[in-house]
Amino acid sequence: MTRSSQSPVTPLSISRGDADGERSHENSGGRLAPRLVSQREAAAYLGISYWTLRDLVFKREIPSLRIGRRLLLDLRDLEAFISQAKTLTG
């Protein structure tokens, strides 16, 4: 499969979740969006460069997993990283 034959990733809408604290990830079409994203998608999601994300993964500040040759990141781990990186200003 070539890169051009893959469907484009649509923006995610992350809901607040149900009573169990689970969040659903839906795209604008109402279908479930992938929970695992590529490094480029994760960098765009965080608003950082691809190389900054690679550095964070290398330093093990953001968990990743390898499936075959692909290095993927879990959206839940990205949300946890954002929560941990927040600082309170007063």
JOURFEN-V722900 format. One record per helix or strand. SS is the DSSP state (@ for helix, = for strand). FROM is the first residue (numbers start at 1). TO is the last residue. If there is no record, write none. Layout:
# JOURFEN-V722900
ss & from & to
SS & FROM & TO
SS & FROM & TO
This chain:
# JOURFEN-V722900
ss & from & to
@ & 3 & 5
= & 12 & 14
= & 25 & 27
= & 32 & 32
= & 36 & 37
@ & 39 & 46
@ & 50 & 58
= & 65 & 67
= & 70 & 74
@ & 75 & 85
